[in-house]
Amino acid sequence: MVDKTFGAKAHKALSKRGPLCVGIDPHAGLLRHWGLSDDVASLERFCRTMVESVADTAAFVKPQSAFFERFGSKGIAVLEKVVAECRAAGALVIIDAKRGDIGSTMSAYASAYLDPASPLSCDAVTASPFLGFGSLTPMFDLAEAHNRGVFVLALTSNPEGASVQRARRSDGRTVAQSIVDDIAAVNEDAEPLGSIGAVIGATVKGACAENSGSITAVREHTHGITHATPQSDSAHDLMKINGPILVPGMGAQGGKPSDLKRVLGRAAAAAIPSYSREIARQGPSPAAIKEAVARTLDECRSALRR
Ligand SMILES: O=C(O)c1cc(=O)[nH]c(=O)n1[C@@H]1O[C@H](COP(=O)(O)O)[C@@H](O)[C@H]1O
């Protein structure tokens, strides 16, 4: 059934709960800020409070796997609980693991996150396409089989990303544009949204062609294929993604709600602005976290309406 796909669920969540993803990133500094020590019992306490404060209101919750992995198997056990409890409260859970590998190893990563029988089974996972977009195929296949999603890194929020992602290929496109085009091909004809998302940071210098003054992209013919050739580094054609767009870099990294349209243009209709530290550092008071969620959601909603 089409409405069971991750893309359809993401679309519904965006309209019902609104455009917000709350990241659960229990790093040592945040635990300290909450008056907790850096151990598994504190990790559990932090996560319990975050889940109780956000999972029944935020459309998406994104636990960052690294902060659980650093506690070994006991940390992973906490992550399993976070995933199950958030899903039970109606949030769509994206595990941020940024996996990228080849062949049977990629299949194993896909099973770990997207197979309903796995203890870490969630709604979607982040993936890195930098071993070649095609290397992610086992993950896309499993996502499709089980109505799950994959968010593929395209233009990341860190300044180092540009040296790889904005590099030009021999066909004139940036690496990021080729990733966007590959996502678009997987999502082609999906309604209301495809299940393969893109990750585009709120801090990137400019991303969409329509806001860069070069919307009339030059068409270039290379090897028998016609491409839209971006006129500048900021001229990415994002409308074609036809999938949800995870936008990290909000809050603590400097991204603001007004950046959503600056970076994504009309593609911002599918934006999922994602905040981790900015919301968690309002804790440990659940009321303060809830208040931050409501305020942040309001700010994102009104920036996207403008
Ligand atoms: O995939 C991600 O979520 C991600 C992509 C990206 O380009 N930049 C980025 O910061 N992230 C993740 O988003 C979270 C950002 O955390 P805050 O800066 O505290 O909001 C971290 O878990 C990052 O690993």
The ligand as a MOL file (V3000), in Angstrom:
LIG
                    3D

  0  0  0     0  0            999 V3000
M  V30 BEGIN CTAB
M  V30 COUNTS 24 25 0 0 0
M  V30 BEGIN ATOM
M  V30 1 O 23.1150 13.2740 9.3410 0
M  V30 2 C 23.0370 14.1390 10.2200 0
M  V30 3 O 22.1120 14.1540 11.0030 0
M  V30 4 C 23.9920 15.2480 10.1880 0
M  V30 5 C 24.4140 15.6660 8.9430 0
M  V30 6 C 25.1180 16.8720 8.8090 0
M  V30 7 O 25.3960 17.3200 7.7090 0
M  V30 8 N 25.4240 17.5650 9.9340 0
M  V30 9 C 25.0900 17.1360 11.1880 0
M  V30 10 O 25.3770 17.8550 12.1600 0
M  V30 11 N 24.4200 15.9430 11.3330 0
M  V30 12 C 24.1220 15.3980 12.6780 0
M  V30 13 O 23.1500 16.2270 13.2910 0
M  V30 14 C 23.4540 16.4000 14.6870 0
M  V30 15 C 23.6940 17.8710 14.9220 0
M  V30 16 O 23.6810 18.1660 16.2770 0
M  V30 17 P 23.5060 19.6640 16.8190 0
M  V30 18 O 24.5530 20.4860 16.1610 0
M  V30 19 O 23.7170 19.5220 18.2870 0
M  V30 20 O 22.1150 20.1040 16.4670 0
M  V30 21 C 24.6610 15.5220 14.9800 0
M  V30 22 O 24.1950 14.2690 15.4460 0
M  V30 23 C 25.3240 15.3570 13.6410 0
M  V30 24 O 26.0160 14.1300 13.4950 0
M  V30 END ATOM
M  V30 BEGIN BOND
M  V30 1 2 1 2
M  V30 2 1 2 3
M  V30 3 1 2 4
M  V30 4 2 4 5
M  V30 5 1 4 11
M  V30 6 1 5 6
M  V30 7 2 6 7
M  V30 8 1 6 8
M  V30 9 1 8 9
M  V30 10 2 9 10
M  V30 11 1 9 11
M  V30 12 1 11 12
M  V30 13 1 12 13
M  V30 14 1 12 23
M  V30 15 1 13 14
M  V30 16 1 14 15
M  V30 17 1 14 21
M  V30 18 1 15 16
M  V30 19 1 16 17
M  V30 20 2 17 18
M  V30 21 1 17 19
M  V30 22 1 17 20
M  V30 23 1 21 22
M  V30 24 1 21 23
M  V30 25 1 23 24
M  V30 END BOND
M  V30 END CTAB
M  END
